[in-house]
Amino acid sequence: MSDSLFVEDISFLVLADSDQTVLENAWIWIEDGFIKDLGSGEAPENIADMPKLPGQGKIATPGLVNTHHHFYQNMARAYTPGNNLPLLPWLERMNKLWKRFREDDLQVCTQLGIAELMMSGATTIADHHYVFTEGSTEMTLHQFNAASDMGVRFHASRGSMNQKSDLISEWALQDEDTILADTESLIQTLHDSSPGSYRQVIVAPCAATSCTKSLLEASAALAKKFEVGLHTHCGETVAENDFSIGHFKARPLTYLLDCGWDYDKTWLAHGIHFTDEEISQLSHYGIGVAHCPNANMRLGSGICRVPELIERGVKVGIGVDGSASNDSGHILSELRQALYLARVKYGAEAMSALDAIELGTWRAAQTMGRYDIGELAVGKCGDLALFPIDDLYANAAENPVDALLICHPRQVTDLVVGGTVRIKDGAFAHLDLNELMNEHKRRAERVRSSAFEL
């Protein structure tokens, strides 16, 4: 596939820059995977022989960036035993399902989860996988293989659990030496920190509640040694705060900082229940937050203080999360929820549609330590999502760009990653989606039905 492309006659081009610029009748020139030029009005003269993609009747944004997810959970969507429970009881029921979950299952989950995100505009995706069942090997490699097949930029958050509890069975745990050795090997063999990277490895213990202090400390040290990202859950529920105070004599963020997580490549999933002082600490250390509004609402966890976090200099990016606490991976829908949830707490003027788009573009990119994506500008990666203006649920909208989020979320017409067209006219270029869905459904039924067999 070519990584050079000229997208012409774009009705609306959302740059996602600091001025929230939107160009009309625009074009964008991608060469060797990066943006060579862009503008509005008359196109350059020397593009006659380039591959072209029509933009008429479309809204183009930077490829969206997802900062937090759990792809394996898409085999347990709308799982009846957990559908009406808060986080910890929900986890207790969910965690029993995965005893016979293996690498090939995760590869299919990853491929399907990426397909959902791509269809809704994502080109850079982080997934936090922490269930390494007995007998499984190379789980993370299978995720990278799936992402490579789909053609997206993938950040594998290599998760871990080594602390037994009422929520977690022995078969889901690994010992600290195994976790650290595998994570370091992945970093040394697969991590790419160069501009335009398609593969990055994140050190990502699941949570302080499921990991020993030694593992949390060693994980922070490993991330700092190789200058890679560091990620976990924190500040998600009041129950988490109570557990932390009861077991560690400290609130969750304080405990992480005591474990060496004072690191500017760290980002924390959810971040709902931070105090004013803790927000100041996040800003001081350069720690970001993955905002997951649908999951937070679904589990009744609370509302993240996103406008306040941003005002006080904390990095914030959107996280689809789930898939069994969302329970779908539609990133444009997630941005819409972020928009409306901010307004529920802070009022109708607290966040605009373009503000919300920032959570899925440059703010999300910077949360994950990427400055080569998330904005349409010369020198940035040639990633963009094109959405149709004409849509039943936004018909006759006066402001088509705002309608992307104010009206019902839609799917892309086209998706471009590094100058390569991965979705065209609403269909994947090299994927039989129905076949993938059927394979995923078959495997999900097997995983669920076999989970409780002796």
FIKOLFI-791426 format. One record per residue (C-alpha): x, y, z; residue in three letters. Coordinates in steps of 0.2 Angstrom, whole numbers. Layout:
// residues N
+-------+-------+-------+--------+
|     u |     v |     w | residu |
+-------+-------+-------+--------+
|     X |     Y |     Z |    ALA |
...
+-------+-------+-------+--------+
//
This chain:
// residues 454
+-------+-------+-------+--------+
|     u |     v |     w | residu |
+-------+-------+-------+--------+
|     0 |     0 |     0 |    MET |
|     6 |    18 |    -3 |    SER |
|    10 |    29 |    11 |    ASP |
|     8 |    45 |     0 |    SER |
|    -9 |    52 |    -3 |    LEU |
|   -18 |    68 |    -8 |    PHE |
|   -35 |    71 |     1 |    VAL |
|   -45 |    84 |   -10 |    GLU |
|   -60 |    95 |    -8 |    ASP |
|   -63 |    92 |    10 |    ILE |
|   -78 |   101 |    16 |    SER |
|   -72 |   104 |    33 |    PHE |
|   -55 |   100 |    40 |    LEU |
|   -53 |   101 |    59 |    VAL |
|   -34 |   104 |    62 |    LEU |
|   -36 |   101 |    81 |    ALA |
|   -23 |   115 |    84 |    ASP |
|   -22 |   127 |    99 |    SER |
|   -34 |   139 |    89 |    ASP |
|   -46 |   126 |    85 |    GLN |
|   -45 |   130 |    67 |    THR |
|   -57 |   123 |    55 |    VAL |
|   -54 |   125 |    36 |    LEU |
|   -67 |   124 |    23 |    GLU |
|   -64 |   117 |     5 |    ASN |
|   -48 |   111 |    11 |    ALA |
|   -34 |    98 |     6 |    TRP |
|   -20 |    88 |    14 |    ILE |
|    -5 |    81 |     6 |    TRP |
|     3 |    66 |    14 |    ILE |
|    20 |    60 |     9 |    GLU |
|    30 |    45 |    16 |    ASP |
|    18 |    44 |    30 |    GLY |
|    19 |    62 |    36 |    PHE |
|     9 |    78 |    32 |    ILE |
|    19 |    87 |    19 |    LYS |
|     7 |   102 |    17 |    ASP |
|   -11 |   107 |    19 |    LEU |
|   -22 |   121 |    16 |    GLY |
|   -39 |   127 |     8 |    SER |
|   -44 |   133 |    -9 |    GLY |
|   -34 |   129 |   -24 |    GLU |
|   -23 |   113 |   -23 |    ALA |
|    -5 |   112 |   -27 |    PRO |
|     0 |   110 |   -45 |    GLU |
|    12 |    95 |   -43 |    ASN |
|     0 |    82 |   -37 |    ILE |
|    -7 |    75 |   -53 |    ALA |
|     1 |    58 |   -51 |    ASP |
|    -3 |    55 |   -33 |    MET |
|   -16 |    43 |   -26 |    PRO |
|   -31 |    54 |   -21 |    LYS |
|   -46 |    52 |    -9 |    LEU |
|   -61 |    63 |   -11 |    PRO |
|   -66 |    74 |     4 |    GLY |
|   -82 |    82 |    -3 |    GLN |
|   -96 |    81 |     9 |    GLY |
|   -85 |    75 |    23 |    LYS |
|   -78 |    81 |    39 |    ILE |
|   -60 |    77 |    42 |    ALA |
|   -52 |    76 |    59 |    THR |
|   -35 |    70 |    65 |    PRO |
|   -35 |    51 |    68 |    GLY |
|   -42 |    49 |    85 |    LEU |
|   -32 |    42 |   100 |    VAL |
|   -38 |    30 |   113 |    ASN |
|   -28 |    30 |   129 |    THR |
|   -36 |    16 |   139 |    HIS |
|   -45 |    -1 |   135 |    HIS |
|   -47 |   -19 |   139 |    HIS |
|   -50 |   -28 |   123 |    PHE |
|   -51 |   -45 |   131 |    TYR |
|   -67 |   -40 |   139 |    GLN |
|   -77 |   -38 |   123 |    ASN |
|   -81 |   -57 |   125 |    MET |
|   -91 |   -53 |   140 |    ALA |
|  -102 |   -38 |   134 |    ARG |
|  -119 |   -36 |   143 |    ALA |
|  -114 |   -51 |   154 |    TYR |
|  -130 |   -53 |   164 |    THR |
|  -122 |   -57 |   181 |    PRO |
|  -113 |   -40 |   181 |    GLY |
|  -125 |   -29 |   171 |    ASN |
|  -131 |   -20 |   187 |    ASN |
|  -117 |   -19 |   198 |    LEU |
|  -103 |    -7 |   204 |    PRO |
|   -85 |   -10 |   200 |    LEU |
|   -79 |   -22 |   213 |    LEU |
|   -94 |   -34 |   213 |    PRO |
|   -94 |   -33 |   194 |    TRP |
|   -75 |   -37 |   193 |    LEU |
|   -78 |   -52 |   205 |    GLU |
|   -90 |   -60 |   192 |    ARG |
|   -80 |   -54 |   177 |    MET |
|   -64 |   -61 |   183 |    ASN |
|   -71 |   -79 |   184 |    LYS |
|   -73 |   -80 |   165 |    LEU |
|   -55 |   -81 |   159 |    TRP |
|   -48 |   -97 |   165 |    LYS |
|   -47 |  -105 |   147 |    ARG |
|   -44 |   -88 |   138 |    PHE |
|   -28 |   -90 |   127 |    ARG |
|   -17 |   -80 |   115 |    GLU |
|   -27 |   -84 |   100 |    ASP |
|   -43 |   -78 |   109 |    ASP |
|   -34 |   -62 |   113 |    LEU |
|   -29 |   -59 |    95 |    GLN |
|   -47 |   -60 |    89 |    VAL |
|   -53 |   -49 |   103 |    CYS |
|   -39 |   -36 |    99 |    THR |
|   -43 |   -37 |    81 |    GLN |
|   -62 |   -34 |    84 |    LEU |
|   -59 |   -21 |    96 |    GLY |
|   -48 |   -11 |    84 |    ILE |
|   -61 |   -13 |    71 |    ALA |
|   -74 |    -5 |    82 |    GLU |
|   -62 |    10 |    86 |    LEU |
|   -56 |    12 |    68 |    MET |
|   -74 |    12 |    62 |    MET |
|   -77 |    27 |    74 |    SER |
|   -61 |    36 |    69 |    GLY |
|   -47 |    30 |    79 |    ALA |
|   -29 |    27 |    72 |    THR |
|   -19 |    26 |    88 |    THR |
|   -24 |    14 |   101 |    ILE |
|   -18 |     8 |   119 |    ALA |
|   -25 |    -8 |   126 |    ASP |
|   -21 |   -13 |   144 |    HIS |
|   -21 |   -32 |   145 |    HIS |
|   -17 |   -39 |   162 |    TYR |
|   -25 |   -57 |   162 |    VAL |
|   -11 |   -69 |   158 |    PHE |
|   -19 |   -86 |   162 |    THR |
|    -9 |  -102 |   166 |    GLU |
|    -1 |  -109 |   151 |    GLY |
|    -2 |   -94 |   140 |    SER |
|    13 |   -86 |   132 |    THR |
|    16 |   -72 |   120 |    GLU |
|     0 |   -63 |   124 |    MET |
|     7 |   -46 |   120 |    THR |
|    15 |   -52 |   104 |    LEU |
|    -2 |   -58 |    98 |    HIS |
|    -9 |   -41 |   101 |    GLN |
|     4 |   -33 |    91 |    PHE |
|     1 |   -45 |    77 |    ASN |
|   -17 |   -41 |    77 |    ALA |
|   -14 |   -22 |    77 |    ALA |
|    -1 |   -24 |    62 |    SER |
|   -14 |   -34 |    52 |    ASP |
|   -26 |   -19 |    55 |    MET |
|   -14 |    -6 |    51 |    GLY |
|   -15 |     5 |    67 |    VAL |
|    -3 |    13 |    79 |    ARG |
|    -3 |     1 |    94 |    PHE |
|     2 |     5 |   112 |    HIS |
|     2 |   -12 |   122 |    ALA |
|     0 |    -9 |   140 |    SER |
|     8 |   -25 |   147 |    ARG |
|    -2 |   -27 |   162 |    GLY |
|     1 |   -38 |   177 |    SER |
|    -6 |   -45 |   193 |    MET |
|     3 |   -54 |   207 |    ASN |
|    -8 |   -51 |   222 |    GLN |
|   -21 |   -64 |   226 |    LYS |
|   -38 |   -57 |   233 |    SER |
|   -56 |   -62 |   233 |    ASP |
|   -58 |   -54 |   216 |    LEU |
|   -43 |   -63 |   207 |    ILE |
|   -40 |   -82 |   206 |    SER |
|   -23 |   -90 |   206 |    GLU |
|   -23 |   -94 |   188 |    TRP |
|   -24 |   -76 |   183 |    ALA |
|    -8 |   -72 |   193 |    LEU |
|    11 |   -71 |   188 |    GLN |
|    26 |   -70 |   199 |    ASP |
|    35 |   -53 |   199 |    GLU |
|    51 |   -60 |   190 |    ASP |
|    41 |   -67 |   176 |    THR |
|    31 |   -51 |   174 |    ILE |
|    47 |   -40 |   174 |    LEU |
|    57 |   -51 |   162 |    ALA |
|    43 |   -52 |   149 |    ASP |
|    40 |   -34 |   150 |    THR |
|    58 |   -29 |   148 |    GLU |
|    60 |   -42 |   133 |    SER |
|    45 |   -34 |   125 |    LEU |
|    52 |   -16 |   127 |    ILE |
|    69 |   -22 |   120 |    GLN |
|    62 |   -31 |   105 |    THR |
|    46 |   -22 |   100 |    LEU |
|    46 |    -5 |   107 |    HIS |
|    49 |     9 |    94 |    ASP |
|    50 |    27 |   100 |    SER |
|    54 |    35 |    84 |    SER |
|    42 |    48 |    76 |    PRO |
|    28 |    39 |    67 |    GLY |
|    30 |    23 |    78 |    SER |
|    17 |    10 |    76 |    TYR |
|    23 |    -1 |    91 |    ARG |
|    25 |     5 |   109 |    GLN |
|    26 |    -5 |   125 |    VAL |
|    19 |     2 |   141 |    ILE |
|    23 |    -4 |   159 |    VAL |
|     6 |    -7 |   166 |    ALA |
|     2 |   -16 |   183 |    PRO |
|   -16 |   -18 |   184 |    CYS |
|   -19 |    -9 |   200 |    ALA |
|   -12 |    -6 |   218 |    ALA |
|   -26 |   -18 |   224 |    THR |
|   -20 |   -32 |   213 |    SER |
|    -1 |   -30 |   214 |    CYS |
|    12 |   -30 |   227 |    THR |
|    22 |   -14 |   232 |    LYS |
|    38 |   -23 |   226 |    SER |
|    30 |   -25 |   209 |    LEU |
|    23 |    -7 |   208 |    LEU |
|    41 |     0 |   213 |    GLU |
|    50 |   -12 |   200 |    ALA |
|    37 |    -7 |   187 |    SER |
|    41 |    12 |   189 |    ALA |
|    59 |     9 |   189 |    ALA |
|    58 |    -1 |   173 |    LEU |
|    48 |    12 |   164 |    ALA |
|    60 |    25 |   170 |    LYS |
|    75 |    15 |   164 |    LYS |
|    69 |    13 |   146 |    PHE |
|    59 |    30 |   146 |    GLU |
|    43 |    21 |   141 |    VAL |
|    25 |    24 |   147 |    GLY |
|    19 |    19 |   164 |    LEU |
|     0 |    16 |   167 |    HIS |
|   -12 |     9 |   179 |    THR |
|   -29 |    12 |   187 |    HIS |
|   -31 |    25 |   200 |    CYS |
|   -44 |    36 |   208 |    GLY |
|   -59 |    26 |   200 |    GLU |
|   -70 |    23 |   215 |    THR |
|   -73 |    28 |   233 |    VAL |
|   -71 |    10 |   238 |    ALA |
|   -54 |    10 |   231 |    GLU |
|   -49 |    25 |   242 |    ASN |
|   -56 |    15 |   257 |    ASP |
|   -46 |     0 |   253 |    PHE |
|   -30 |     9 |   250 |    SER |
|   -32 |    19 |   267 |    ILE |
|   -36 |     2 |   276 |    GLY |
|   -22 |    -8 |   268 |    HIS |
|    -8 |     5 |   264 |    PHE |
|   -12 |    19 |   276 |    LYS |
|   -12 |    31 |   261 |    ALA |
|   -24 |    36 |   248 |    ARG |
|   -21 |    28 |   231 |    PRO |
|   -11 |    42 |   222 |    LEU |
|     0 |    45 |   238 |    THR |
|     4 |    26 |   238 |    TYR |
|     9 |    26 |   220 |    LEU |
|    20 |    41 |   222 |    LEU |
|    28 |    32 |   237 |    ASP |
|    31 |    18 |   225 |    CYS |
|    41 |    29 |   213 |    GLY |
|    27 |    34 |   201 |    TRP |
|    33 |    52 |   201 |    ASP |
|    36 |    51 |   182 |    TYR |
|    30 |    62 |   168 |    ASP |
|    26 |    47 |   156 |    LYS |
|    13 |    41 |   168 |    THR |
|    -5 |    41 |   165 |    TRP |
|   -19 |    34 |   176 |    LEU |
|   -35 |    27 |   171 |    ALA |
|   -51 |    35 |   177 |    HIS |
|   -45 |    48 |   190 |    GLY |
|   -62 |    52 |   197 |    ILE |
|   -59 |    54 |   215 |    HIS |
|   -44 |    65 |   216 |    PHE |
|   -43 |    79 |   229 |    THR |
|   -38 |    97 |   225 |    ASP |
|   -21 |    93 |   232 |    GLU |
|   -19 |    78 |   222 |    GLU |
|   -23 |    87 |   206 |    ILE |
|    -9 |    99 |   210 |    SER |
|     2 |    84 |   212 |    GLN |
|    -3 |    77 |   195 |    LEU |
|     1 |    93 |   187 |    SER |
|    18 |    95 |   196 |    HIS |
|    24 |    78 |   191 |    TYR |
|    16 |    78 |   173 |    GLY |
|     5 |    63 |   177 |    ILE |
|   -10 |    62 |   165 |    GLY |
|   -27 |    55 |   166 |    VAL |
|   -37 |    43 |   154 |    ALA |
|   -55 |    49 |   155 |    HIS |
|   -67 |    35 |   153 |    CYS |
|   -85 |    43 |   154 |    PRO |
|   -96 |    28 |   148 |    ASN |
|   -88 |    15 |   160 |    ALA |
|   -88 |    28 |   174 |    ASN |
|  -107 |    30 |   171 |    MET |
|  -111 |    12 |   168 |    ARG |
|  -103 |     6 |   185 |    LEU |
|  -109 |    22 |   194 |    GLY |
|   -91 |    26 |   199 |    SER |
|   -93 |    45 |   198 |    GLY |
|   -88 |    60 |   186 |    ILE |
|   -71 |    65 |   182 |    CYS |
|   -66 |    83 |   185 |    ARG |
|   -60 |    85 |   167 |    VAL |
|   -62 |   104 |   165 |    PRO |
|   -53 |   107 |   182 |    GLU |
|   -39 |    95 |   178 |    LEU |
|   -36 |   104 |   161 |    ILE |
|   -37 |   121 |   169 |    GLU |
|   -24 |   116 |   182 |    ARG |
|   -12 |   109 |   168 |    GLY |
|   -15 |    90 |   170 |    VAL |
|   -15 |    80 |   154 |    LYS |
|   -31 |    72 |   150 |    VAL |
|   -36 |    60 |   135 |    GLY |
|   -51 |    50 |   131 |    ILE |
|   -52 |    31 |   135 |    GLY |
|   -65 |    20 |   128 |    VAL |
|   -62 |     7 |   142 |    ASP |
|   -72 |    -9 |   143 |    GLY |
|   -77 |   -17 |   133 |    SER |
|   -88 |   -25 |   146 |    ALA |
|   -90 |    -9 |   156 |    SER |
|   -94 |     2 |   142 |    ASN |
|   -99 |   -10 |   133 |    ASP |
|   -94 |    -4 |   115 |    SER |
|   -79 |     3 |   108 |    GLY |
|   -85 |    18 |    98 |    HIS |
|   -73 |    32 |   102 |    ILE |
|   -83 |    46 |    94 |    LEU |
|   -98 |    41 |   106 |    SER |
|   -85 |    42 |   120 |    GLU |
|   -81 |    60 |   116 |    LEU |
|   -99 |    64 |   115 |    ARG |
|  -102 |    57 |   133 |    GLN |
|   -87 |    67 |   139 |    ALA |
|   -95 |    82 |   132 |    LEU |
|  -111 |    80 |   140 |    TYR |
|  -104 |    73 |   157 |    LEU |
|   -94 |    89 |   159 |    ALA |
|  -110 |    99 |   156 |    ARG |
|  -119 |    89 |   169 |    VAL |
|  -107 |    93 |   182 |    LYS |
|  -101 |   111 |   177 |    TYR |
|  -114 |   118 |   166 |    GLY |
|  -118 |   120 |   147 |    ALA |
|  -103 |   131 |   144 |    GLU |
|   -90 |   120 |   152 |    ALA |
|   -85 |   111 |   136 |    MET |
|   -89 |   114 |   118 |    SER |
|   -89 |   100 |   104 |    ALA |
|   -71 |   106 |    98 |    LEU |
|   -65 |   105 |   116 |    ASP |
|   -71 |    87 |   117 |    ALA |
|   -63 |    83 |   101 |    ILE |
|   -47 |    89 |   109 |    GLU |
|   -48 |    75 |   122 |    LEU |
|   -47 |    62 |   107 |    GLY |
|   -34 |    71 |    97 |    THR |
|   -19 |    81 |   104 |    TRP |
|   -23 |    80 |   122 |    ARG |
|   -24 |    61 |   121 |    ALA |
|    -8 |    60 |   111 |    ALA |
|     1 |    70 |   124 |    GLN |
|    -6 |    60 |   138 |    THR |
|     3 |    45 |   131 |    MET |
|    19 |    55 |   127 |    GLY |
|    16 |    56 |   108 |    ARG |
|    19 |    73 |   100 |    TYR |
|    19 |    67 |    82 |    ASP |
|     0 |    63 |    81 |    ILE |
|   -16 |    71 |    86 |    GLY |
|   -15 |    86 |    76 |    GLU |
|   -16 |    90 |    57 |    LEU |
|     0 |   100 |    54 |    ALA |
|    15 |    99 |    43 |    VAL |
|    27 |    86 |    49 |    GLY |
|    14 |    76 |    59 |    LYS |
|     9 |    59 |    55 |    CYS |
|    -3 |    57 |    41 |    GLY |
|   -18 |    50 |    51 |    ASP |
|   -35 |    56 |    48 |    LEU |
|   -53 |    51 |    50 |    ALA |
|   -66 |    57 |    38 |    LEU |
|   -85 |    57 |    43 |    PHE |
|  -100 |    60 |    32 |    PRO |
|  -109 |    76 |    33 |    ILE |
|  -125 |    68 |    27 |    ASP |
|  -132 |    57 |    41 |    ASP |
|  -150 |    54 |    46 |    LEU |
|  -147 |    58 |    64 |    TYR |
|  -138 |    75 |    59 |    ALA |
|  -149 |    79 |    44 |    ASN |
|  -149 |    98 |    41 |    ALA |
|  -138 |   102 |    55 |    ALA |
|  -133 |   121 |    54 |    GLU |
|  -115 |   117 |    61 |    ASN |
|  -109 |   101 |    54 |    PRO |
|   -93 |   100 |    64 |    VAL |
|  -102 |   103 |    81 |    ASP |
|  -115 |    90 |    75 |    ALA |
|  -102 |    76 |    75 |    LEU |
|  -104 |    76 |    94 |    LEU |
|  -120 |    85 |    97 |    ILE |
|  -130 |    74 |    86 |    CYS |
|  -129 |    55 |    87 |    HIS |
|  -112 |    48 |    84 |    PRO |
|  -108 |    41 |    66 |    ARG |
|   -95 |    30 |    58 |    GLN |
|   -81 |    35 |    46 |    VAL |
|   -83 |    35 |    28 |    THR |
|   -64 |    34 |    27 |    ASP |
|   -49 |    31 |    38 |    LEU |
|   -31 |    35 |    34 |    VAL |
|   -16 |    29 |    44 |    VAL |
|     1 |    36 |    39 |    GLY |
|    -5 |    40 |    22 |    GLY |
|   -13 |    22 |    19 |    THR |
|   -31 |    21 |    17 |    VAL |
|   -37 |     8 |    29 |    ARG |
|   -56 |    11 |    27 |    ILE |
|   -64 |    17 |    11 |    LYS |
|   -82 |    21 |     8 |    ASP |
|   -87 |    14 |    25 |    GLY |
|   -78 |    -3 |    22 |    ALA |
|   -62 |   -10 |    27 |    PHE |
|   -49 |   -12 |    13 |    ALA |
|   -43 |   -29 |    18 |    HIS |
|   -54 |   -37 |    31 |    LEU |
|   -69 |   -48 |    30 |    ASP |
|   -78 |   -40 |    45 |    LEU |
|   -93 |   -52 |    45 |    ASN |
|   -80 |   -67 |    46 |    GLU |
|   -71 |   -58 |    61 |    LEU |
|   -87 |   -55 |    70 |    MET |
|   -93 |   -73 |    68 |    ASN |
|   -76 |   -80 |    74 |    GLU |
|   -76 |   -68 |    89 |    HIS |
|   -94 |   -74 |    93 |    LYS |
|   -89 |   -92 |    92 |    ARG |
|   -74 |   -90 |   103 |    ARG |
|   -84 |   -79 |   116 |    ALA |
|   -97 |   -93 |   118 |    GLU |
|   -83 |  -105 |   121 |    ARG |
|   -74 |   -95 |   134 |    VAL |
|   -90 |   -91 |   143 |    ARG |
|   -97 |  -109 |   143 |    SER |
|   -80 |  -117 |   148 |    SER |
|   -76 |  -105 |   162 |    ALA |
|   -84 |  -115 |   175 |    PHE |
|   -80 |  -132 |   169 |    GLU |
|   -69 |  -143 |   181 |    LEU |
+-------+-------+-------+--------+
//
